[in-house]
Amino acid sequence: MAKAHVEYRASLHITAFVVALQGLSEQTPTAAKSSTVAGGSHVVSPLEDANHILRLLTPVVKGLTSKAAISGFQECKESLGGAGYLENDEPDFNIARLYRDANFLPIWEGTTDMMADGVYRVIRGKTGRAVIKAMDRWVDMMLLPASGAIAQLRGPQLRNEENTVSIWWQELKNDFVDLEGGEFRARGRELMERLGNIVSGSLLIADAHRDGNSIAAKIASFWVESKSPTRLGARSQENWQERSAWERRIVFGEEAKPMAHL
């Protein structure tokens, strides 16, 4: 369940971020100057940048969270055993129906491939270069230690994670610019997922810094690790008992009881 919870937190952050961008985009320029997003300290400025990022991330959020909901409900079903498989009249525990309904999410209002194509049309459209520059400024603000408001929020040490996400963005930015149109569209889902990972990772790291919370820091660390194939091998060097303890705290909170000895 720890992996599912980390995925849930990532989906929650990127969704809330895009909702905040939507609110920002609907304000007047004067009001927008005093507005902030992503936790109240990470300003998307100028307003034009917020509009560019909103246009880019809207299909990303729809495409990725729809898929994440299906896998998340599947884990919930499994964790409840037979009760999770059977439909019942209890709204809070009718996971089977929620799982069935969640499978419609990647279909309505545009399939996942259509959302990926939406990213292509934004990046290769008339404002594509401006969109990339807006994302460049935002990623720098979120991940560089000396950048603006984020510099005042240095909490748990997550420099490796920050460096990793920053490298992800540089690599994706190069692909956005260099890929031929046909290849871009053929790899649309992959590129959309990579963009979502960058934004979610940045927001999880910022959340950990803002709260100074050890569990939030581990969630950010586990998220980056799960999306970095080259880092997964490092798990073999970890103490499994310590990792298991962190996974229980992620799911159940600070007061999670230690696993009983078998």
Secondary structure as a PSIPRED ss2 file (coil, helix, strand):
# PSIPRED VFORMAT (PSIPRED V4.0)

   1 M C   1.000  0.000  0.000
   2 A H   0.000  1.000  0.000
   3 K H   0.000  1.000  0.000
   4 A H   0.000  1.000  0.000
   5 H H   0.000  1.000  0.000
   6 V H   0.000  1.000  0.000
   7 E H   0.000  1.000  0.000
   8 Y H   0.000  1.000  0.000
   9 R H   0.000  1.000  0.000
  10 A H   0.000  1.000  0.000
  11 S H   0.000  1.000  0.000
  12 L H   0.000  1.000  0.000
  13 H H   0.000  1.000  0.000
  14 I H   0.000  1.000  0.000
  15 T H   0.000  1.000  0.000
  16 A H   0.000  1.000  0.000
  17 F H   0.000  1.000  0.000
  18 V H   0.000  1.000  0.000
  19 V H   0.000  1.000  0.000
  20 A H   0.000  1.000  0.000
  21 L H   0.000  1.000  0.000
  22 Q H   0.000  1.000  0.000
  23 G H   0.000  1.000  0.000
  24 L H   0.000  1.000  0.000
  25 S H   0.000  1.000  0.000
  26 E C   1.000  0.000  0.000
  27 Q C   1.000  0.000  0.000
  28 T C   1.000  0.000  0.000
  29 P H   0.000  1.000  0.000
  30 T H   0.000  1.000  0.000
  31 A H   0.000  1.000  0.000
  32 A H   0.000  1.000  0.000
  33 K C   1.000  0.000  0.000
  34 S C   1.000  0.000  0.000
  35 S C   1.000  0.000  0.000
  36 T C   1.000  0.000  0.000
  37 V E   0.000  0.000  1.000
  38 A C   1.000  0.000  0.000
  39 G C   1.000  0.000  0.000
  40 G C   1.000  0.000  0.000
  41 S C   1.000  0.000  0.000
  42 H E   0.000  0.000  1.000
  43 V C   1.000  0.000  0.000
  44 V C   1.000  0.000  0.000
  45 S C   1.000  0.000  0.000
  46 P C   1.000  0.000  0.000
  47 L H   0.000  1.000  0.000
  48 E H   0.000  1.000  0.000
  49 D H   0.000  1.000  0.000
  50 A H   0.000  1.000  0.000
  51 N H   0.000  1.000  0.000
  52 H H   0.000  1.000  0.000
  53 I H   0.000  1.000  0.000
  54 L H   0.000  1.000  0.000
  55 R H   0.000  1.000  0.000
  56 L H   0.000  1.000  0.000
  57 L H   0.000  1.000  0.000
  58 T H   0.000  1.000  0.000
  59 P H   0.000  1.000  0.000
  60 V H   0.000  1.000  0.000
  61 V H   0.000  1.000  0.000
  62 K H   0.000  1.000  0.000
  63 G H   0.000  1.000  0.000
  64 L H   0.000  1.000  0.000
  65 T H   0.000  1.000  0.000
  66 S H   0.000  1.000  0.000
  67 K H   0.000  1.000  0.000
  68 A H   0.000  1.000  0.000
  69 A H   0.000  1.000  0.000
  70 I H   0.000  1.000  0.000
  71 S H   0.000  1.000  0.000
  72 G H   0.000  1.000  0.000
  73 F H   0.000  1.000  0.000
  74 Q H   0.000  1.000  0.000
  75 E H   0.000  1.000  0.000
  76 C H   0.000  1.000  0.000
  77 K H   0.000  1.000  0.000
  78 E H   0.000  1.000  0.000
  79 S H   0.000  1.000  0.000
  80 L C   1.000  0.000  0.000
  81 G C   1.000  0.000  0.000
  82 G H   0.000  1.000  0.000
  83 A H   0.000  1.000  0.000
  84 G H   0.000  1.000  0.000
  85 Y H   0.000  1.000  0.000
  86 L C   1.000  0.000  0.000
  87 E C   1.000  0.000  0.000
  88 N C   1.000  0.000  0.000
  89 D C   1.000  0.000  0.000
  90 E C   1.000  0.000  0.000
  91 P C   1.000  0.000  0.000
  92 D C   1.000  0.000  0.000
  93 F C   1.000  0.000  0.000
  94 N C   1.000  0.000  0.000
  95 I H   0.000  1.000  0.000
  96 A H   0.000  1.000  0.000
  97 R H   0.000  1.000  0.000
  98 L H   0.000  1.000  0.000
  99 Y H   0.000  1.000  0.000
 100 R H   0.000  1.000  0.000
 101 D H   0.000  1.000  0.000
 102 A H   0.000  1.000  0.000
 103 N C   1.000  0.000  0.000
 104 F C   1.000  0.000  0.000
 105 L C   1.000  0.000  0.000
 106 P C   1.000  0.000  0.000
 107 I C   1.000  0.000  0.000
 108 W C   1.000  0.000  0.000
 109 E C   1.000  0.000  0.000
 110 G C   1.000  0.000  0.000
 111 T C   1.000  0.000  0.000
 112 T H   0.000  1.000  0.000
 113 D H   0.000  1.000  0.000
 114 M H   0.000  1.000  0.000
 115 M H   0.000  1.000  0.000
 116 A H   0.000  1.000  0.000
 117 D H   0.000  1.000  0.000
 118 G H   0.000  1.000  0.000
 119 V H   0.000  1.000  0.000
 120 Y H   0.000  1.000  0.000
 121 R H   0.000  1.000  0.000
 122 V H   0.000  1.000  0.000
 123 I H   0.000  1.000  0.000
 124 R C   1.000  0.000  0.000
 125 G C   1.000  0.000  0.000
 126 K C   1.000  0.000  0.000
 127 T C   1.000  0.000  0.000
 128 G H   0.000  1.000  0.000
 129 R H   0.000  1.000  0.000
 130 A H   0.000  1.000  0.000
 131 V H   0.000  1.000  0.000
 132 I H   0.000  1.000  0.000
 133 K H   0.000  1.000  0.000
 134 A H   0.000  1.000  0.000
 135 M H   0.000  1.000  0.000
 136 D H   0.000  1.000  0.000
 137 R H   0.000  1.000  0.000
 138 W H   0.000  1.000  0.000
 139 V H   0.000  1.000  0.000
 140 D H   0.000  1.000  0.000
 141 M H   0.000  1.000  0.000
 142 M H   0.000  1.000  0.000
 143 L H   0.000  1.000  0.000
 144 L C   1.000  0.000  0.000
 145 P C   1.000  0.000  0.000
 146 A C   1.000  0.000  0.000
 147 S C   1.000  0.000  0.000
 148 G H   0.000  1.000  0.000
 149 A H   0.000  1.000  0.000
 150 I H   0.000  1.000  0.000
 151 A H   0.000  1.000  0.000
 152 Q H   0.000  1.000  0.000
 153 L H   0.000  1.000  0.000
 154 R C   1.000  0.000  0.000
 155 G C   1.000  0.000  0.000
 156 P C   1.000  0.000  0.000
 157 Q C   1.000  0.000  0.000
 158 L C   1.000  0.000  0.000
 159 R H   0.000  1.000  0.000
 160 N H   0.000  1.000  0.000
 161 E H   0.000  1.000  0.000
 162 E H   0.000  1.000  0.000
 163 N H   0.000  1.000  0.000
 164 T H   0.000  1.000  0.000
 165 V H   0.000  1.000  0.000
 166 S H   0.000  1.000  0.000
 167 I H   0.000  1.000  0.000
 168 W H   0.000  1.000  0.000
 169 W H   0.000  1.000  0.000
 170 Q H   0.000  1.000  0.000
 171 E H   0.000  1.000  0.000
 172 L H   0.000  1.000  0.000
 173 K H   0.000  1.000  0.000
 174 N H   0.000  1.000  0.000
 175 D H   0.000  1.000  0.000
 176 F H   0.000  1.000  0.000
 177 V H   0.000  1.000  0.000
 178 D H   0.000  1.000  0.000
 179 L C   1.000  0.000  0.000
 180 E C   1.000  0.000  0.000
 181 G H   0.000  1.000  0.000
 182 G H   0.000  1.000  0.000
 183 E H   0.000  1.000  0.000
 184 F H   0.000  1.000  0.000
 185 R H   0.000  1.000  0.000
 186 A H   0.000  1.000  0.000
 187 R C   1.000  0.000  0.000
 188 G H   0.000  1.000  0.000
 189 R H   0.000  1.000  0.000
 190 E H   0.000  1.000  0.000
 191 L H   0.000  1.000  0.000
 192 M H   0.000  1.000  0.000
 193 E H   0.000  1.000  0.000
 194 R H   0.000  1.000  0.000
 195 L H   0.000  1.000  0.000
 196 G H   0.000  1.000  0.000
 197 N H   0.000  1.000  0.000
 198 I H   0.000  1.000  0.000
 199 V H   0.000  1.000  0.000
 200 S H   0.000  1.000  0.000
 201 G H   0.000  1.000  0.000
 202 S H   0.000  1.000  0.000
 203 L H   0.000  1.000  0.000
 204 L H   0.000  1.000  0.000
 205 I H   0.000  1.000  0.000
 206 A H   0.000  1.000  0.000
 207 D H   0.000  1.000  0.000
 208 A H   0.000  1.000  0.000
 209 H H   0.000  1.000  0.000
 210 R H   0.000  1.000  0.000
 211 D H   0.000  1.000  0.000
 212 G C   1.000  0.000  0.000
 213 N C   1.000  0.000  0.000
 214 S H   0.000  1.000  0.000
 215 I H   0.000  1.000  0.000
 216 A H   0.000  1.000  0.000
 217 A H   0.000  1.000  0.000
 218 K H   0.000  1.000  0.000
 219 I H   0.000  1.000  0.000
 220 A H   0.000  1.000  0.000
 221 S H   0.000  1.000  0.000
 222 F H   0.000  1.000  0.000
 223 W H   0.000  1.000  0.000
 224 V H   0.000  1.000  0.000
 225 E H   0.000  1.000  0.000
 226 S H   0.000  1.000  0.000
 227 K C   1.000  0.000  0.000
 228 S C   1.000  0.000  0.000
 229 P H   0.000  1.000  0.000
 230 T H   0.000  1.000  0.000
 231 R H   0.000  1.000  0.000
 232 L H   0.000  1.000  0.000
 233 G H   0.000  1.000  0.000
 234 A H   0.000  1.000  0.000
 235 R H   0.000  1.000  0.000
 236 S H   0.000  1.000  0.000
 237 Q H   0.000  1.000  0.000
 238 E C   1.000  0.000  0.000
 239 N C   1.000  0.000  0.000
 240 W H   0.000  1.000  0.000
 241 Q H   0.000  1.000  0.000
 242 E H   0.000  1.000  0.000
 243 R H   0.000  1.000  0.000
 244 S H   0.000  1.000  0.000
 245 A H   0.000  1.000  0.000
 246 W H   0.000  1.000  0.000
 247 E H   0.000  1.000  0.000
 248 R H   0.000  1.000  0.000
 249 R H   0.000  1.000  0.000
 250 I H   0.000  1.000  0.000
 251 V H   0.000  1.000  0.000
 252 F H   0.000  1.000  0.000
 253 G C   1.000  0.000  0.000
 254 E C   1.000  0.000  0.000
 255 E C   1.000  0.000  0.000
 256 A C   1.000  0.000  0.000
 257 K C   1.000  0.000  0.000
 258 P C   1.000  0.000  0.000
 259 M C   1.000  0.000  0.000
 260 A C   1.000  0.000  0.000
 261 H C   1.000  0.000  0.000
 262 L C   1.000  0.000  0.000
